[in-house]
Amino acid sequence: MLIIRDIILTEKSYFGDFANSEEGIATNVLANRLKRLEDQGIISKEQDKIKLSKYIYRLTDMGLDLLPIMIEMILFAGKHDKHPPAALKDFLVKIKRNKNEFIKNLRKKQKRQLHRQ
């Protein structure tokens, strides 16, 4: 779920982006998780057209269907985490203002990125 969260909220898309997340996931575990998400059809992997040695990871349509679940998890964390990260606080304000609109805009943004492939 951390990978999906990072794709959605922080727009991470490269292996190195995920490896540098504050959770500090080991690279072998990260590679395994990315492969599993790809095999399950939740993310896609495409070679970067500019940086040929890198791959871009994006949510598929199936992955986009996880948006409402991720938003609810963020709301839950915001309610129960006594010290949420600053980035999470910003998203909480936007989500609470209009959750449906927030999800709709995220979905559009992710769709645009998916179809740029």
C-alpha positions as CSV (number, residue, x, y, z in Angstrom):
1,M,0.0,0.0,0.0
2,L,3.0,2.3,0.6
3,I,3.9,2.1,-3.1
4,I,0.4,2.9,-4.2
5,R,0.2,5.7,-1.7
6,D,3.4,7.2,-3.0
7,I,2.3,6.9,-6.7
8,I,-1.0,8.6,-5.8
9,L,0.1,11.3,-3.4
10,T,3.7,12.1,-4.0
11,E,3.8,11.2,-7.7
12,K,6.8,8.9,-7.3
13,S,7.3,6.8,-10.4
14,Y,10.9,5.5,-10.3
15,F,12.5,2.7,-8.3
16,G,14.9,5.2,-6.7
17,D,12.0,7.4,-5.7
18,F,10.4,4.5,-3.8
19,A,13.7,3.3,-2.4
20,N,14.2,6.8,-0.9
21,S,10.9,6.9,0.9
22,E,11.1,7.6,4.6
23,E,9.9,4.1,5.5
24,G,13.3,2.8,4.3
25,I,12.2,-0.4,2.5
26,A,15.1,-2.7,1.5
27,T,15.7,-2.7,-2.3
28,N,15.2,-6.4,-2.6
29,V,11.9,-6.2,-0.9
30,L,10.9,-3.2,-2.9
31,A,11.8,-5.0,-6.2
32,N,9.7,-7.9,-5.1
33,R,6.7,-5.7,-4.2
34,L,6.9,-3.8,-7.5
35,K,7.0,-7.0,-9.4
36,R,4.0,-8.4,-7.5
37,L,1.9,-5.3,-8.1
38,E,2.8,-5.4,-11.7
39,D,1.9,-9.1,-12.0
40,Q,-1.4,-8.4,-10.3
41,G,-2.2,-5.7,-12.8
42,I,-2.2,-2.9,-10.3
43,I,0.8,-1.0,-11.7
44,S,2.5,-0.9,-15.0
45,K,6.2,-0.7,-15.8
46,E,7.5,1.0,-18.8
47,Q,11.0,2.0,-19.9
48,D,11.6,5.7,-19.6
49,K,11.9,7.1,-23.1
50,I,14.5,9.7,-22.0
51,K,16.4,7.8,-19.3
52,L,16.6,4.4,-21.0
53,S,18.2,2.8,-17.9
54,K,15.2,3.6,-15.8
55,Y,11.6,2.4,-15.6
56,I,8.5,4.3,-14.8
57,Y,5.8,2.8,-12.6
58,R,2.3,4.0,-12.9
59,L,-1.2,2.9,-11.7
60,T,-3.3,0.9,-14.1
61,D,-7.0,1.3,-14.3
62,M,-7.2,-1.5,-11.7
63,G,-4.8,0.5,-9.5
64,L,-6.9,3.6,-9.9
65,D,-9.9,1.7,-8.5
66,L,-7.9,1.7,-5.2
67,L,-8.2,5.5,-4.9
68,P,-11.3,5.5,-2.6
69,I,-9.7,2.9,-0.3
70,M,-6.5,4.8,-0.1
71,I,-8.3,8.0,0.7
72,E,-10.2,6.3,3.5
73,M,-6.9,5.0,4.9
74,I,-5.5,8.5,4.8
75,L,-8.5,9.8,6.7
76,F,-8.1,7.0,9.2
77,A,-4.4,7.8,9.7
78,G,-5.2,11.5,10.0
79,K,-7.7,10.8,12.7
80,H,-5.6,8.5,14.8
81,D,-2.0,9.5,14.1
82,K,-1.0,12.1,16.7
83,H,1.9,13.4,14.6
84,P,1.0,13.0,10.9
85,P,3.6,14.1,8.4
86,A,3.2,17.6,7.0
87,A,2.3,16.3,3.5
88,L,-0.4,14.2,4.9
89,K,-1.9,17.2,6.7
90,D,-2.2,19.1,3.4
91,F,-4.0,16.2,1.8
92,L,-6.3,15.8,4.8
93,V,-7.4,19.4,4.4
94,K,-8.2,18.9,0.7
95,I,-9.9,15.6,1.3
96,K,-12.1,16.9,4.1
97,R,-13.0,19.9,2.0
98,N,-14.6,17.7,-0.7
99,K,-13.6,14.0,-0.7
100,N,-15.4,13.1,-3.9
101,E,-13.9,16.0,-5.9
102,F,-10.5,15.2,-4.5
103,I,-10.8,11.6,-5.7
104,K,-12.2,12.7,-9.1
105,N,-9.2,15.0,-9.6
106,L,-6.7,12.4,-8.5
107,R,-8.2,9.9,-10.9
108,K,-8.0,12.4,-13.8
109,K,-4.4,13.2,-13.0
110,Q,-3.4,9.6,-12.8
111,K,-5.3,8.7,-16.0
112,R,-3.4,11.5,-17.9
113,Q,-0.1,10.0,-16.6
114,L,-1.2,6.5,-17.5
115,H,-2.1,7.4,-21.0
116,R,1.1,9.4,-21.6
117,Q,2.9,6.0,-21.8
